[in-house]
């Protein structure tokens, strides 16, 4: 009985670890994209309004 419980808890722990790593990778990608967009916004500057 305790072996089954330990096995279930171990599987849940592994799944949570994988999901956490995938989520952290996604958050880092979003931060990198936001920083690049921020830099591009200031490098391009304001465009002149068209009449």
PDB file with SEQRES, HELIX, SHEET and CRYST1 records, atoms N, CA, C and O in Angstrom:
SEQRES   1 A   51  UNK UNK UNK UNK UNK UNK UNK UNK UNK UNK UNK UNK UNK          
SEQRES   2 A   51  UNK UNK UNK UNK UNK UNK UNK UNK UNK UNK UNK UNK UNK          
SEQRES   3 A   51  UNK UNK UNK UNK UNK UNK UNK UNK UNK UNK UNK UNK UNK          
SEQRES   4 A   51  UNK UNK UNK UNK UNK UNK UNK UNK UNK UNK UNK UNK              
HELIX    1 AA1 UNK A    2  UNK A   44  1                                  43    
CRYST1    1.000    1.000    1.000  90.00  90.00  90.00 P 1           1          
ATOM      1  N   UNK A   1       0.828  -1.191   0.000  1.00  0.00           N  
ATOM      2  CA  UNK A   1       0.000   0.000   0.000  1.00  0.00           C  
ATOM      3  C   UNK A   1       0.875   1.259   0.000  1.00  0.00           C  
ATOM      4  O   UNK A   1       0.626   2.184  -0.773  1.00  0.00           O  
ATOM      5  N   UNK A   2       1.890   1.298   0.857  1.00  0.00           N  
ATOM      6  CA  UNK A   2       2.749   2.471   0.927  1.00  0.00           C  
ATOM      7  C   UNK A   2       3.602   2.611  -0.328  1.00  0.00           C  
ATOM      8  O   UNK A   2       3.943   3.725  -0.727  1.00  0.00           O  
ATOM      9  N   UNK A   3       3.953   1.470  -0.961  1.00  0.00           N  
ATOM     10  CA  UNK A   3       4.731   1.527  -2.192  1.00  0.00           C  
ATOM     11  C   UNK A   3       3.909   2.158  -3.316  1.00  0.00           C  
ATOM     12  O   UNK A   3       4.433   2.942  -4.107  1.00  0.00           O  
ATOM     13  N   UNK A   4       2.633   1.817  -3.383  1.00  0.00           N  
ATOM     14  CA  UNK A   4       1.746   2.397  -4.395  1.00  0.00           C  
ATOM     15  C   UNK A   4       1.576   3.892  -4.184  1.00  0.00           C  
ATOM     16  O   UNK A   4       1.598   4.660  -5.146  1.00  0.00           O  
ATOM     17  N   UNK A   5       1.408   4.310  -2.943  1.00  0.00           N  
ATOM     18  CA  UNK A   5       1.264   5.724  -2.626  1.00  0.00           C  
ATOM     19  C   UNK A   5       2.550   6.482  -2.969  1.00  0.00           C  
ATOM     20  O   UNK A   5       2.512   7.579  -3.526  1.00  0.00           O  
ATOM     21  N   UNK A   6       3.680   5.876  -2.623  1.00  0.00           N  
ATOM     22  CA  UNK A   6       4.958   6.505  -2.942  1.00  0.00           C  
ATOM     23  C   UNK A   6       5.139   6.626  -4.449  1.00  0.00           C  
ATOM     24  O   UNK A   6       5.651   7.639  -4.926  1.00  0.00           O  
ATOM     25  N   UNK A   7       4.733   5.624  -5.198  1.00  0.00           N  
ATOM     26  CA  UNK A   7       4.850   5.653  -6.656  1.00  0.00           C  
ATOM     27  C   UNK A   7       3.958   6.742  -7.254  1.00  0.00           C  
ATOM     28  O   UNK A   7       4.388   7.470  -8.148  1.00  0.00           O  
ATOM     29  N   UNK A   8       2.738   6.856  -6.774  1.00  0.00           N  
ATOM     30  CA  UNK A   8       1.819   7.893  -7.253  1.00  0.00           C  
ATOM     31  C   UNK A   8       2.372   9.279  -6.940  1.00  0.00           C  
ATOM     32  O   UNK A   8       2.358  10.153  -7.806  1.00  0.00           O  
ATOM     33  N   UNK A   9       2.851   9.492  -5.742  1.00  0.00           N  
ATOM     34  CA  UNK A   9       3.423  10.792  -5.376  1.00  0.00           C  
ATOM     35  C   UNK A   9       4.662  11.113  -6.199  1.00  0.00           C  
ATOM     36  O   UNK A   9       4.878  12.267  -6.570  1.00  0.00           O  
ATOM     37  N   UNK A  10       5.479  10.104  -6.489  1.00  0.00           N  
ATOM     38  CA  UNK A  10       6.665  10.306  -7.310  1.00  0.00           C  
ATOM     39  C   UNK A  10       6.288  10.721  -8.729  1.00  0.00           C  
ATOM     40  O   UNK A  10       6.902  11.628  -9.290  1.00  0.00           O  
ATOM     41  N   UNK A  11       5.284  10.066  -9.315  1.00  0.00           N  
ATOM     42  CA  UNK A  11       4.829  10.406 -10.669  1.00  0.00           C  
ATOM     43  C   UNK A  11       4.266  11.820 -10.696  1.00  0.00           C  
ATOM     44  O   UNK A  11       4.548  12.572 -11.629  1.00  0.00           O  
ATOM     45  N   UNK A  12       3.479  12.197  -9.695  1.00  0.00           N  
ATOM     46  CA  UNK A  12       2.926  13.549  -9.626  1.00  0.00           C  
ATOM     47  C   UNK A  12       4.050  14.569  -9.497  1.00  0.00           C  
ATOM     48  O   UNK A  12       3.999  15.632 -10.116  1.00  0.00           O  
ATOM     49  N   UNK A  13       5.062  14.254  -8.697  1.00  0.00           N  
ATOM     50  CA  UNK A  13       6.193  15.159  -8.516  1.00  0.00           C  
ATOM     51  C   UNK A  13       6.937  15.372  -9.836  1.00  0.00           C  
ATOM     52  O   UNK A  13       7.294  16.501 -10.172  1.00  0.00           O  
ATOM     53  N   UNK A  14       7.169  14.297 -10.578  1.00  0.00           N  
ATOM     54  CA  UNK A  14       7.870  14.389 -11.874  1.00  0.00           C  
ATOM     55  C   UNK A  14       7.041  15.225 -12.854  1.00  0.00           C  
ATOM     56  O   UNK A  14       7.588  16.076 -13.556  1.00  0.00           O  
ATOM     57  N   UNK A  15       5.747  14.991 -12.906  1.00  0.00           N  
ATOM     58  CA  UNK A  15       4.885  15.756 -13.819  1.00  0.00           C  
ATOM     59  C   UNK A  15       4.886  17.236 -13.464  1.00  0.00           C  
ATOM     60  O   UNK A  15       4.967  18.083 -14.354  1.00  0.00           O  
ATOM     61  N   UNK A  16       4.798  17.554 -12.195  1.00  0.00           N  
ATOM     62  CA  UNK A  16       4.820  18.957 -11.765  1.00  0.00           C  
ATOM     63  C   UNK A  16       6.155  19.603 -12.112  1.00  0.00           C  
ATOM     64  O   UNK A  16       6.191  20.761 -12.527  1.00  0.00           O  
ATOM     65  N   UNK A  17       7.239  18.877 -11.949  1.00  0.00           N  
ATOM     66  CA  UNK A  17       8.562  19.401 -12.276  1.00  0.00           C  
ATOM     67  C   UNK A  17       8.652  19.726 -13.762  1.00  0.00           C  
ATOM     68  O   UNK A  17       9.165  20.782 -14.133  1.00  0.00           O  
ATOM     69  N   UNK A  18       8.162  18.833 -14.614  1.00  0.00           N  
ATOM     70  CA  UNK A  18       8.195  19.065 -16.057  1.00  0.00           C  
ATOM     71  C   UNK A  18       7.318  20.247 -16.457  1.00  0.00           C  
ATOM     72  O   UNK A  18       7.732  21.084 -17.259  1.00  0.00           O  
ATOM     73  N   UNK A  19       6.109  20.318 -15.902  1.00  0.00           N  
ATOM     74  CA  UNK A  19       5.196  21.419 -16.228  1.00  0.00           C  
ATOM     75  C   UNK A  19       5.796  22.747 -15.774  1.00  0.00           C  
ATOM     76  O   UNK A  19       5.682  23.746 -16.483  1.00  0.00           O  
ATOM     77  N   UNK A  20       6.427  22.772 -14.615  1.00  0.00           N  
ATOM     78  CA  UNK A  20       7.044  23.996 -14.101  1.00  0.00           C  
ATOM     79  C   UNK A  20       8.166  24.454 -15.022  1.00  0.00           C  
ATOM     80  O   UNK A  20       8.283  25.647 -15.305  1.00  0.00           O  
ATOM     81  N   UNK A  21       8.996  23.519 -15.495  1.00  0.00           N  
ATOM     82  CA  UNK A  21      10.100  23.877 -16.384  1.00  0.00           C  
ATOM     83  C   UNK A  21       9.565  24.410 -17.711  1.00  0.00           C  
ATOM     84  O   UNK A  21      10.102  25.381 -18.244  1.00  0.00           O  
ATOM     85  N   UNK A  22       8.517  23.793 -18.250  1.00  0.00           N  
ATOM     86  CA  UNK A  22       7.929  24.257 -19.510  1.00  0.00           C  
ATOM     87  C   UNK A  22       7.338  25.649 -19.325  1.00  0.00           C  
ATOM     88  O   UNK A  22       7.494  26.508 -20.193  1.00  0.00           O  
ATOM     89  N   UNK A  23       6.665  25.878 -18.207  1.00  0.00           N  
ATOM     90  CA  UNK A  23       6.072  27.185 -17.927  1.00  0.00           C  
ATOM     91  C   UNK A  23       7.147  28.249 -17.782  1.00  0.00           C  
ATOM     92  O   UNK A  23       6.997  29.352 -18.308  1.00  0.00           O  
ATOM     93  N   UNK A  24       8.218  27.940 -17.085  1.00  0.00           N  
ATOM     94  CA  UNK A  24       9.296  28.911 -16.914  1.00  0.00           C  
ATOM     95  C   UNK A  24       9.953  29.239 -18.248  1.00  0.00           C  
ATOM     96  O   UNK A  24      10.322  30.389 -18.487  1.00  0.00           O  
ATOM     97  N   UNK A  25      10.103  28.257 -19.108  1.00  0.00           N  
ATOM     98  CA  UNK A  25      10.679  28.507 -20.429  1.00  0.00           C  
ATOM     99  C   UNK A  25       9.763  29.439 -21.224  1.00  0.00           C  
ATOM    100  O   UNK A  25      10.238  30.344 -21.910  1.00  0.00           O  
ATOM    101  N   UNK A  26       8.461  29.219 -21.133  1.00  0.00           N  
ATOM    102  CA  UNK A  26       7.513  30.083 -21.837  1.00  0.00           C  
ATOM    103  C   UNK A  26       7.549  31.507 -21.324  1.00  0.00           C  
ATOM    104  O   UNK A  26       7.489  32.452 -22.110  1.00  0.00           O  
ATOM    105  N   UNK A  27       7.646  31.673 -20.012  1.00  0.00           N  
ATOM    106  CA  UNK A  27       7.705  33.016 -19.430  1.00  0.00           C  
ATOM    107  C   UNK A  27       8.982  33.725 -19.875  1.00  0.00           C  
ATOM    108  O   UNK A  27       8.951  34.914 -20.191  1.00  0.00           O  
ATOM    109  N   UNK A  28      10.098  33.009 -19.903  1.00  0.00           N  
ATOM    110  CA  UNK A  28      11.345  33.627 -20.341  1.00  0.00           C  
ATOM    111  C   UNK A  28      11.276  34.028 -21.812  1.00  0.00           C  
ATOM    112  O   UNK A  28      11.786  35.083 -22.189  1.00  0.00           O  
ATOM    113  N   UNK A  29      10.655  33.204 -22.636  1.00  0.00           N  
ATOM    114  CA  UNK A  29      10.495  33.571 -24.046  1.00  0.00           C  
ATOM    115  C   UNK A  29       9.654  34.832 -24.192  1.00  0.00           C  
ATOM    116  O   UNK A  29       9.985  35.706 -24.994  1.00  0.00           O  
ATOM    117  N   UNK A  30       8.572  34.937 -23.428  1.00  0.00           N  
ATOM    118  CA  UNK A  30       7.732  36.131 -23.493  1.00  0.00           C  
ATOM    119  C   UNK A  30       8.496  37.377 -23.045  1.00  0.00           C  
ATOM    120  O   UNK A  30       8.334  38.447 -23.630  1.00  0.00           O  
ATOM    121  N   UNK A  31       9.323  37.243 -22.015  1.00  0.00           N  
ATOM    122  CA  UNK A  31      10.117  38.387 -21.545  1.00  0.00           C  
ATOM    123  C   UNK A  31      11.115  38.805 -22.619  1.00  0.00           C  
ATOM    124  O   UNK A  31      11.298  39.999 -22.857  1.00  0.00           O  
ATOM    125  N   UNK A  32      11.756  37.852 -23.264  1.00  0.00           N  
ATOM    126  CA  UNK A  32      12.725  38.173 -24.319  1.00  0.00           C  
ATOM    127  C   UNK A  32      12.025  38.870 -25.482  1.00  0.00           C  
ATOM    128  O   UNK A  32      12.543  39.854 -26.010  1.00  0.00           O  
ATOM    129  N   UNK A  33      10.865  38.379 -25.886  1.00  0.00           N  
ATOM    130  CA  UNK A  33      10.111  39.013 -26.977  1.00  0.00           C  
ATOM    131  C   UNK A  33       9.711  40.430 -26.594  1.00  0.00           C  
ATOM    132  O   UNK A  33       9.787  41.339 -27.422  1.00  0.00           O  
ATOM    133  N   UNK A  34       9.286  40.630 -25.350  1.00  0.00           N  
ATOM    134  CA  UNK A  34       8.884  41.969 -24.902  1.00  0.00           C  
ATOM    135  C   UNK A  34      10.064  42.929 -24.908  1.00  0.00           C  
ATOM    136  O   UNK A  34       9.915  44.083 -25.309  1.00  0.00           O  
ATOM    137  N   UNK A  35      11.236  42.474 -24.469  1.00  0.00           N  
ATOM    138  CA  UNK A  35      12.427  43.330 -24.463  1.00  0.00           C  
ATOM    139  C   UNK A  35      12.820  43.689 -25.897  1.00  0.00           C  
ATOM    140  O   UNK A  35      13.159  44.840 -26.173  1.00  0.00           O  
ATOM    141  N   UNK A  36      12.779  42.729 -26.799  1.00  0.00           N  
ATOM    142  CA  UNK A  36      13.110  43.009 -28.205  1.00  0.00           C  
ATOM    143  C   UNK A  36      12.125  44.010 -28.795  1.00  0.00           C  
ATOM    144  O   UNK A  36      12.534  44.936 -29.496  1.00  0.00           O  
ATOM    145  N   UNK A  37      10.841  43.838 -28.524  1.00  0.00           N  
ATOM    146  CA  UNK A  37       9.838  44.778 -29.032  1.00  0.00           C  
ATOM    147  C   UNK A  37      10.058  46.175 -28.453  1.00  0.00           C  
ATOM    148  O   UNK A  37       9.889  47.167 -29.161  1.00  0.00           O  
ATOM    149  N   UNK A  38      10.429  46.263 -27.191  1.00  0.00           N  
ATOM    150  CA  UNK A  38      10.707  47.538 -26.539  1.00  0.00           C  
ATOM    151  C   UNK A  38      11.891  48.241 -27.200  1.00  0.00           C  
ATOM    152  O   UNK A  38      11.840  49.442 -27.467  1.00  0.00           O  
ATOM    153  N   UNK A  39      12.953  47.486 -27.460  1.00  0.00           N  
ATOM    154  CA  UNK A  39      14.139  48.055 -28.098  1.00  0.00           C  
ATOM    155  C   UNK A  39      13.817  48.502 -29.522  1.00  0.00           C  
ATOM    156  O   UNK A  39      14.213  49.594 -29.931  1.00  0.00           O  
ATOM    157  N   UNK A  40      13.114  47.681 -30.270  1.00  0.00           N  
ATOM    158  CA  UNK A  40      12.760  48.031 -31.648  1.00  0.00           C  
ATOM    159  C   UNK A  40      11.895  49.283 -31.668  1.00  0.00           C  
ATOM    160  O   UNK A  40      12.042  50.120 -32.559  1.00  0.00           O  
ATOM    161  N   UNK A  41      11.010  49.420 -30.713  1.00  0.00           N  
ATOM    162  CA  UNK A  41      10.139  50.600 -30.648  1.00  0.00           C  
ATOM    163  C   UNK A  41      10.964  51.876 -30.515  1.00  0.00           C  
ATOM    164  O   UNK A  41      10.666  52.869 -31.178  1.00  0.00           O  
ATOM    165  N   UNK A  42      11.976  51.870 -29.685  1.00  0.00           N  
ATOM    166  CA  UNK A  42      12.786  53.074 -29.476  1.00  0.00           C  
ATOM    167  C   UNK A  42      13.834  53.265 -30.573  1.00  0.00           C  
ATOM    168  O   UNK A  42      14.215  54.402 -30.852  1.00  0.00           O  
ATOM    169  N   UNK A  43      14.301  52.212 -31.190  1.00  0.00           N  
ATOM    170  CA  UNK A  43      15.274  52.341 -32.267  1.00  0.00           C  
ATOM    171  C   UNK A  43      14.606  52.934 -33.513  1.00  0.00           C  
ATOM    172  O   UNK A  43      15.183  53.786 -34.188  1.00  0.00           O  
ATOM    173  N   UNK A  44      13.400  52.479 -33.807  1.00  0.00           N  
ATOM    174  CA  UNK A  44      12.709  52.974 -34.998  1.00  0.00           C  
ATOM    175  C   UNK A  44      12.252  54.414 -34.810  1.00  0.00           C  
ATOM    176  O   UNK A  44      12.164  55.164 -35.782  1.00  0.00           O  
ATOM    177  N   UNK A  45      11.967  54.804 -33.600  1.00  0.00           N  
ATOM    178  CA  UNK A  45      11.526  56.158 -33.320  1.00  0.00           C  
ATOM    179  C   UNK A  45      10.102  56.408 -33.789  1.00  0.00           C  
ATOM    180  O   UNK A  45       9.398  55.500 -34.230  1.00  0.00           O  
ATOM    181  N   UNK A  46       9.709  57.646 -33.683  1.00  0.00           N  
ATOM    182  CA  UNK A  46       8.356  58.021 -34.101  1.00  0.00           C  
ATOM    183  C   UNK A  46       8.337  58.268 -35.598  1.00  0.00           C  
ATOM    184  O   UNK A  46       9.221  58.927 -36.145  1.00  0.00           O  
ATOM    185  N   UNK A  47       7.342  57.744 -36.237  1.00  0.00           N  
ATOM    186  CA  UNK A  47       7.194  58.025 -37.674  1.00  0.00           C  
ATOM    187  C   UNK A  47       6.361  59.294 -37.840  1.00  0.00           C  
ATOM    188  O   UNK A  47       5.475  59.584 -37.036  1.00  0.00           O  
ATOM    189  N   UNK A  48       6.657  60.023 -38.873  1.00  0.00           N  
ATOM    190  CA  UNK A  48       5.942  61.277 -39.126  1.00  0.00           C  
ATOM    191  C   UNK A  48       4.510  60.958 -39.538  1.00  0.00           C  
ATOM    192  O   UNK A  48       4.281  60.023 -40.305  1.00  0.00           O  
ATOM    193  N   UNK A  49       3.544  61.726 -39.036  1.00  0.00           N  
ATOM    194  CA  UNK A  49       2.145  61.459 -39.427  1.00  0.00           C  
ATOM    195  C   UNK A  49       1.928  61.813 -40.898  1.00  0.00           C  
ATOM    196  O   UNK A  49       2.461  62.806 -41.395  1.00  0.00           O  
ATOM    197  N   UNK A  50       1.161  61.009 -41.565  1.00  0.00           N  
ATOM    198  CA  UNK A  50       0.899  61.252 -42.984  1.00  0.00           C  
ATOM    199  C   UNK A  50      -0.310  62.172 -43.122  1.00  0.00           C  
ATOM    200  O   UNK A  50      -1.316  61.992 -42.436  1.00  0.00           O  
ATOM    201  N   UNK A  51      -0.209  63.158 -44.011  1.00  0.00           N  
ATOM    202  CA  UNK A  51      -1.330  64.113 -44.174  1.00  0.00           C  
ATOM    203  C   UNK A  51      -2.498  63.508 -44.908  1.00  0.00           C  
ATOM    204  O   UNK A  51      -3.507  64.178 -45.122  1.00  0.00           O  
TER     205      UNK A  51                                                      
END                                                                             
